[in-house]
Amino acid sequence: MERELRVTERFDAPVEHVGGALERFVSKNDVWSSSSVDREGGTLELMLRAGWAPWVDQVAIELETGAPGTTELRLVLKRPLLLSRAAPRRRHIDALLAGVRELIGG
């Protein structure tokens, strides 16, 4: 059985801060590679590539202003994955979100 990995996260920071934190985290982390950034549309295309695993995944991250001073982040792993392979990807995504949260100070 295959499924897509989708994540929604809310940050108590403006979209510019969240987007900047995403870019800083990705630039300092070998697991992630930024392939394109569309600041106008609030979309970030990333490549997730674990050095120990034979896979590369494209990840789309959309940022949208929520309530004043907040940002809604929607992340979609753009290729289906086997349930048995979801855990390593989820760990990398959780680390990305935690790193962004730390960089924006909350």
C-alpha positions in Angstrom: 0.0 0.0 0.0 1.3 3.5 -0.9 0.3 6.8 0.4 1.5 10.4 0.4 3.1 12.1 3.4 1.3 15.4 4.2 2.1 17.7 7.1 0.4 20.8 8.3 2.1 23.0 10.9 1.3 26.4 12.4 4.0 28.9 13.5 3.5 32.0 15.6 5.7 34.1 13.3 5.2 36.1 10.1 5.6 34.2 6.8 8.9 36.1 6.1 10.4 34.7 9.3 9.3 31.2 8.7 10.5 31.3 5.0 13.9 32.7 6.1 14.3 30.1 8.8 13.4 27.3 6.3 16.1 28.5 3.9 18.7 28.8 6.7 18.0 25.3 8.0 18.1 23.8 4.5 21.3 25.6 3.6 23.1 24.1 6.6 21.8 20.6 6.4 23.2 18.0 4.0 20.0 16.0 4.0 18.0 18.8 2.3 18.7 20.7 -0.9 16.7 23.7 -2.0 15.7 23.3 -5.7 13.6 26.4 -6.1 12.0 29.2 -4.0 9.0 31.2 -5.1 8.8 34.0 -2.5 5.8 35.6 -4.2 3.7 32.5 -4.0 5.1 31.3 -0.7 6.2 28.0 -2.2 9.5 26.2 -1.5 10.5 23.1 -3.5 13.1 21.0 -1.6 14.8 17.7 -2.3 15.1 15.3 0.7 18.1 13.0 0.2 19.4 10.9 3.0 23.0 9.9 2.4 22.5 6.4 3.8 19.3 5.6 1.8 18.9 5.1 -1.9 16.1 7.6 -2.4 15.5 11.2 -3.2 12.2 12.8 -2.6 10.7 16.1 -3.8 9.0 18.0 -1.1 6.7 21.0 -1.7 6.2 23.4 1.2 3.6 26.1 1.0 3.5 29.0 3.4 0.4 31.1 4.0 -0.4 33.9 6.4 -2.9 32.7 8.9 -4.2 34.9 11.8 -2.2 38.1 12.3 1.4 37.2 13.0 1.1 33.5 12.2 2.0 31.3 9.3 0.4 28.1 8.1 2.9 25.6 6.6 1.7 22.8 4.4 4.2 20.2 3.3 3.6 17.4 0.8 6.0 14.7 -0.1 5.4 14.7 -3.8 5.9 11.0 -4.5 4.1 8.1 -3.0 5.9 6.0 -0.4 5.7 2.6 1.1 4.5 2.6 4.7 7.8 0.9 5.7 9.7 3.8 4.3 7.7 6.6 5.9 9.6 6.6 9.3 13.0 7.9 8.0 11.3 10.5 5.9 9.1 11.6 8.8 12.2 11.9 11.1 13.8 14.3 8.6 10.6 16.3 8.2 10.2 16.5 12.0 13.8 17.7 12.3 13.2 20.3 9.7 10.1 21.6 11.5 11.9 21.6 14.9 14.9 23.4 13.4 12.6 26.1 11.8 10.8 26.5 15.2 14.1 26.9 17.0 15.4 29.5 14.4 12.2 31.6 14.7 12.5 31.4 18.5 9.4 29.6 19.4 
